[in-house]
Amino acid sequence: MSTPPIQPTKKYVLVLRDKPETQKGGIFIPNAHQEISRTGVVQAVGKEVKSVAPQDRVLFIWSAGFDIRSTDVEYNTLLLMKEDDILAVLNTELPVDLANPSEQL
């Protein structure tokens, strides 16, 4: 995605939600049973946002944001959310399975 379709204001952040897994361990997961991804990449930030920047990979609360439909995005999952809904900035160099964090220890 080159230019975001909207520019957030104040303390809002535009996040491109990660595509949900369609297979796990070689088994196809139907749409009805796929978990909604709680991670994504920041596309744009409002002028008052201090904790994240565009291109940061973030973890956010499951109920965060408003869906924004865009024909520019393959799977139409842009979210406009408050900065406070972001829980963490993820280190993109470390692979983390956020569905099963206890197995990572």
Backbone torsions as a table, in degrees:
resi	resn	phi	psi	omega
1	MET	NA	122.8	-175.9
2	SER	-81.6	-72.1	179.8
3	THR	-109.8	129.8	179.2
4	PRO	-59.9	145.3	-179.2
5	PRO	-68.8	-20.7	177.8
6	ILE	-140.6	157.7	176.1
7	GLN	-112.3	117.0	179.0
8	PRO	-63.5	153.6	176.2
9	THR	-111.6	164.4	175.7
10	LYS	47.8	-119.5	-175.9
11	LYS	-103.1	33.9	179.2
12	TYR	-102.7	152.7	-176.3
13	VAL	-131.6	138.0	175.3
14	LEU	-101.4	120.5	-174.9
15	VAL	-122.0	134.5	172.6
16	LEU	-91.2	109.3	-177.6
17	ARG	-66.0	139.2	176.6
18	ASP	-62.0	146.9	178.5
19	LYS	-66.7	133.3	-179.9
20	PRO	-67.5	151.1	177.0
21	GLU	-67.7	135.3	176.0
22	THR	-107.6	-10.8	176.2
23	GLN	-138.9	144.4	176.0
24	LYS	-140.2	117.5	-179.1
25	GLY	63.6	30.5	178.6
26	GLY	83.5	0.7	-179.7
27	ILE	-103.1	129.4	178.5
28	PHE	-70.7	133.6	178.6
29	ILE	-106.2	116.1	179.0
30	PRO	-62.8	155.6	-178.6
31	ASN	-53.2	-38.6	-176.6
32	ALA	-64.9	-21.9	-176.3
33	HIS	-111.7	3.7	178.3
34	GLN	-73.9	139.2	175.1
35	GLU	-78.1	142.8	176.2
36	ILE	-76.9	129.4	-179.2
37	SER	-65.1	137.7	176.8
38	ARG	-109.4	19.9	177.0
39	THR	-126.3	160.5	178.5
40	GLY	-175.2	-178.5	-178.9
41	VAL	-115.3	130.0	179.1
42	VAL	-67.5	129.6	179.5
43	GLN	-101.9	-36.5	-179.2
44	ALA	-157.6	153.8	-179.8
45	VAL	-132.8	152.8	174.7
46	GLY	-75.1	168.1	-175.0
47	LYS	-67.1	-22.5	-177.7
48	GLU	-95.6	1.1	-178.4
49	VAL	-77.8	128.6	-176.6
50	LYS	-114.8	-27.7	-168.7
51	SER	-91.4	-15.6	179.5
52	VAL	-135.6	161.3	179.3
53	ALA	-135.9	162.3	176.3
54	PRO	-54.9	142.3	-178.8
55	GLN	80.7	-1.6	172.9
56	ASP	-71.1	139.7	173.6
57	ARG	-92.3	127.2	-171.8
58	VAL	-128.5	157.5	172.5
59	LEU	-111.5	130.5	-177.4
60	PHE	-131.1	164.8	-179.9
61	ILE	-67.6	151.9	-173.0
62	TRP	-63.7	-28.0	-177.7
63	SER	-95.8	14.0	-173.7
64	ALA	-71.1	140.3	163.3
65	GLY	77.6	177.3	177.7
66	PHE	-114.9	132.6	176.4
67	ASP	-69.2	136.6	175.0
68	ILE	-123.1	119.6	-178.8
69	ARG	-84.5	131.7	-179.3
70	SER	-139.5	134.7	177.1
71	THR	-77.9	-12.0	179.2
72	ASP	-78.2	-14.3	-175.1
73	VAL	-110.0	133.6	-173.8
74	GLU	-55.2	-45.8	-174.7
75	TYR	-117.2	20.5	169.0
76	ASN	50.9	51.3	-178.8
77	THR	-130.2	64.6	170.9
78	LEU	-93.6	140.1	178.7
79	LEU	-125.0	134.6	172.0
80	LEU	-104.4	115.7	-174.6
81	MET	-135.1	163.3	174.7
82	LYS	-74.9	148.7	177.9
83	GLU	-57.4	-34.0	-179.1
84	ASP	-66.5	-18.7	178.6
85	ASP	-78.1	-10.2	178.4
86	ILE	-86.7	124.7	-177.0
87	LEU	-89.3	-34.5	-175.6
88	ALA	-161.1	153.6	168.9
89	VAL	-97.2	127.7	-175.4
90	LEU	-91.1	140.9	174.0
91	ASN	-77.7	112.6	-174.1
92	THR	-69.9	-12.3	179.6
93	GLU	-81.3	-17.5	-177.3
94	LEU	-103.4	120.9	176.2
95	PRO	-74.7	126.7	-179.2
96	VAL	-132.8	129.7	173.6
97	ASP	-92.2	100.2	-174.7
98	LEU	-71.5	-15.8	177.2
99	ALA	-75.6	-29.1	-178.2
100	ASN	-134.4	66.0	-175.7
101	PRO	-65.1	-27.8	-179.2
102	SER	-67.4	-26.1	178.8
103	GLU	-74.4	-12.9	-178.8
104	GLN	-82.0	-18.2	-174.5
105	LEU	-75.9	NA	NA
